[in-house]
Amino acid sequence: MKTFHTEPDCLFCKIAAGEIPSTKVYEDESVYAFRDINPQAPTHILVIPREHIVSAGALNAGNSVYAAKCLEAVAKIAEREGLSNGFRLISNCGPEAGQTVPHLHFHILAGRELGEKMV
């Protein structure tokens, strides 16, 4: 298995490594996905790269492959979860956008009418 850059104090790095329990939904070599402990919709799943990247604002040519892997996983998860009526995909970037964990992650929200307004 590939070795990833992780941060020892990062909550999501610890979850992906199995150091903190989570309700796993999906995993592969590059991606880990789990149910949010404070769901904002009936289905609320977080999809994270195993590589520590602070946010979408820190993506570059050297690490963007991990964002692509996350998006590929989103499609697989949506199919497995039966989200054929649609879902919302969100990635908060920075504190003013509401990012509370500085590790790139995508929220999959579904299971109810989400409307046109942002969350």
Buried (B, 14 or more C-beta within 10 A) or exposed (E): EEEBEBEEEBBBBBBBEEEEEBEEBBBEEBBBBBBBEEEEBEBBBBBBBBBBBBBBEEBEEEBEEBBEBBBBBBEBBBEEBEBEEEBBBBBBBEEEEEBEBBBBBBBBBBBEEBEEEEE
